[in-house]
Amino acid sequence: MFADTEKKLIWKNGSFEKWNDANVHILSHTLHYGTGVFEGVRAYETSAGPAIFRLEEHTKRLFDAAEKINIKIPFSEDEINNVQCEVLNKNNLDEGYIRPIVYLGNEGLGLRAKDLSVNVAIAAWEWPSYMDPQAKKNGISVIKSSHRQYENPLHSGHKIIGTYFSNTMALHEAIDNGADEAIMMDKNGFISEGSGENIFLVKNNIVFTPTIDHCLNGITRQSVIQIANDFDIEVSEKNIKFEELVDADEAFFTGTAVEITPVTTLNGKYINNGKRGKITKKLQEAFQEIISGKNSSYNSWLTYTR
């Protein structure tokens, strides 16, 4: 996954370190108890140079998540935004994935540990494709997971490290059963999301997606809803039963990693005809135009790094 790490740099607590020297102490509170937050951000190559997609929104969510678990980040949002641009440039990346992470130090351990240092690190690396490159056209297979989404609403809308265990288990279960991804249900038995993606389905030319009560309100999710609205495509956020996905005309995942990826097979059976749907394709094409800087109507979503 990581290439040429000897030449890469990671920013940590105000300065750059060599990739292989950017370590965390074994007694870091976050390693033991999950007390930390992170983000996943994408940068894309454009004719005007590298551009980070919705940088400010990602950074704001990072700070909001930290506040939820009583962590005060010792840098401003502007500083973290600037560093993400700098990390990309320092590593000579025209496009890639950026991972900011906030974690607590090793000055004490145990649930009662207080006055711990707050550490911030930001890395960037090449990210050619999260899925098989053909997945954007042919779609992926998913299964209904036996692992339910988090019961704790604190996670909804935030990337808090300690809440991702069930997501990992759901993904591993899917892979072990020959599928690409999982569909997780919420505590009430409605569809929540994939292991790391939001889910949309289309029925009779209306786009449906779960409410954000028990799923991450993904930034790509929000972007797709906006794009669909701009196309005058109706979008309905509601509680969705699993049977509605089975009976959908088309379905797709959204997320920083997967962007917009069709879901064409569910529990070993095709959704509709097993092909990418027309609305999915239309949204994909629009999204590609936006992230490549070719649609000036959405220029505010891009932050150019050079």
SVG drawing of the C-alpha trace seen along z (x, -y; Angstrom):
<svg xmlns="http://www.w3.org/2000/svg" viewBox="-41 -30 56 47">
<polyline fill="none" stroke="black" stroke-width="0.4" points="0.0,0.0 2.8,-2.4 5.5,-3.1 8.9,-4.8 8.4,-5.5 12.1,-6.3 11.5,-9.4 8.3,-10.5 7.7,-12.9 5.0,-13.0 4.1,-16.1 3.8,-15.7 3.3,-18.3 4.6,-21.2 7.5,-19.7 8.2,-17.1 9.7,-13.7 10.9,-10.9 8.1,-8.5 9.8,-5.6 10.7,-7.7 7.2,-8.9 6.4,-6.6 3.9,-6.4 4.8,-5.2 3.5,-1.8 1.8,-3.3 -0.1,-6.0 -3.5,-6.3 -5.1,-6.2 -3.6,-2.8 -5.1,-1.3 -8.5,-3.0 -9.2,-4.5 -9.3,-8.1 -8.6,-9.9 -10.0,-11.2 -9.0,-11.1 -10.0,-12.2 -9.7,-10.8 -9.2,-13.4 -8.5,-13.2 -6.5,-15.4 -6.8,-15.3 -4.7,-16.2 -6.1,-19.1 -4.8,-21.4 -4.2,-24.1 -2.2,-21.7 -3.2,-19.5 -6.6,-20.3 -7.9,-18.9 -11.6,-18.1 -13.6,-19.9 -10.6,-20.4 -12.3,-22.9 -15.3,-20.6 -13.0,-17.7 -11.0,-19.7 -14.0,-21.2 -15.3,-17.7 -12.0,-16.7 -12.2,-19.5 -15.9,-18.7 -15.1,-15.1 -12.2,-16.0 -14.5,-18.3 -17.1,-15.5 -14.5,-13.5 -13.1,-16.4 -9.8,-16.8 -8.6,-20.3 -6.4,-20.3 -3.4,-22.5 -3.5,-24.0 -6.1,-26.1 -8.2,-24.9 -6.3,-27.2 -3.0,-25.7 -4.2,-22.2 -5.6,-23.1 -2.3,-24.7 -0.3,-21.7 -2.4,-19.3 -1.5,-21.3 2.1,-21.4 2.3,-17.6 1.1,-17.0 3.6,-19.3 6.5,-18.1 5.9,-14.6 5.7,-15.8 2.2,-14.4 -0.1,-15.6 -2.9,-13.6 -3.3,-11.2 -4.9,-10.4 -4.3,-12.6 -4.7,-11.2 -4.8,-13.7 -4.9,-11.9 -5.2,-13.3 -4.1,-11.1 -3.3,-11.2 0.2,-10.7 1.8,-8.3 2.2,-10.5 -0.2,-8.2 -2.4,-5.2 -5.7,-4.0 -9.2,-5.3 -8.6,-8.0 -5.5,-9.4 -5.7,-13.2 -3.6,-16.0 -2.2,-13.9 -0.5,-15.5 -2.5,-16.0 -0.6,-15.0 -1.4,-15.7 0.1,-14.0 -0.7,-14.3 0.5,-11.9 -0.1,-11.7 0.4,-9.0 -0.5,-7.8 -4.1,-6.4 -4.7,-5.1 -7.9,-3.1 -9.6,-1.7 -11.4,0.9 -10.7,2.7 -10.5,-0.1 -13.3,1.6 -15.6,1.4 -16.6,-2.1 -18.3,-0.7 -19.1,2.9 -20.0,2.4 -19.1,4.4 -20.7,7.2 -21.9,6.7 -23.5,8.9 -25.7,8.1 -23.4,8.1 -24.1,9.9 -22.3,7.0 -24.6,4.1 -23.6,0.4 -22.7,-1.4 -25.3,-1.8 -23.6,-5.0 -24.9,-8.1 -21.7,-9.9 -20.1,-8.4 -22.7,-9.6 -21.1,-12.3 -17.7,-11.8 -14.6,-9.7 -13.7,-8.6 -11.0,-5.9 -12.5,-3.6 -15.8,-3.2 -14.6,-1.5 -14.1,2.0 -17.5,3.3 -16.9,1.7 -13.6,3.7 -15.3,6.9 -18.1,6.3 -15.6,5.8 -13.6,8.9 -16.8,10.9 -17.7,9.8 -14.2,10.5 -14.2,13.9 -17.5,14.7 -16.2,13.6 -17.9,10.2 -16.2,6.8 -18.1,5.0 -20.7,5.2 -24.0,3.6 -24.5,2.9 -27.8,2.4 -28.5,0.0 -29.8,0.9 -33.4,0.6 -32.9,3.0 -32.7,0.4 -29.9,0.0 -27.0,-2.1 -24.1,-2.1 -21.2,-0.1 -18.1,0.6 -16.7,-2.7 -19.1,-4.1 -22.6,-5.7 -25.2,-3.8 -27.8,-5.1 -30.4,-3.3 -32.6,-4.4 -36.2,-3.4 -38.5,-4.9 -35.9,-7.7 -35.9,-8.8 -32.7,-8.5 -33.0,-7.3 -30.4,-7.2 -30.5,-6.5 -31.0,-9.2 -27.9,-10.3 -29.2,-9.1 -27.0,-6.0 -24.5,-6.6 -21.7,-8.9 -23.0,-12.1 -20.2,-11.7 -18.8,-14.7 -19.0,-12.8 -22.6,-11.8 -23.4,-15.5 -21.8,-16.4 -23.7,-13.8 -27.0,-15.0 -26.1,-18.5 -25.2,-17.4 -28.4,-15.3 -30.4,-18.3 -28.7,-20.5 -29.8,-18.0 -33.4,-18.2 -33.1,-14.6 -35.3,-14.0 -33.4,-12.7 -35.2,-11.3 -33.5,-10.6 -35.4,-8.0 -35.2,-4.8 -34.6,-2.1 -35.5,1.6 -33.1,4.2 -35.9,5.4 -35.9,2.0 -32.3,2.4 -33.0,5.9 -35.8,4.4 -33.9,1.3 -33.4,0.3 -29.8,-0.7 -27.6,-1.3 -24.2,-2.9 -21.8,-3.6 -20.2,-7.1 -17.1,-8.0 -13.7,-9.6 -12.1,-6.3 -14.7,-4.8 -16.0,-8.2 -19.2,-6.9 -19.1,-3.2 -22.1,-1.1 -23.4,1.8 -24.6,4.4 -24.7,7.7 -26.3,8.2 -26.0,11.5 -24.9,13.2 -27.9,12.0 -28.0,9.1 -29.6,5.8 -32.0,5.3 -30.0,6.3 -26.6,6.3 -25.4,3.3 -24.6,-0.3 -27.7,-2.4 -28.2,-5.6 -28.5,-7.9 -25.4,-6.4 -23.5,-7.0 -24.8,-10.5 -23.6,-11.3 -20.3,-9.7 -19.6,-11.7 -20.6,-14.9 -18.4,-14.1 -15.4,-13.4 -15.8,-16.7 -15.9,-18.5 -12.9,-16.8 -10.8,-17.4 -11.6,-21.1 -13.5,-21.1 -16.8,-22.3 -16.4,-25.9 -19.8,-25.9 -18.2,-23.8 -14.8,-25.5 -15.5,-26.3 -15.1,-22.6 -11.5,-22.6 -8.4,-23.9 -5.4,-24.2 -2.2,-23.4 0.3,-25.3"/>
</svg>
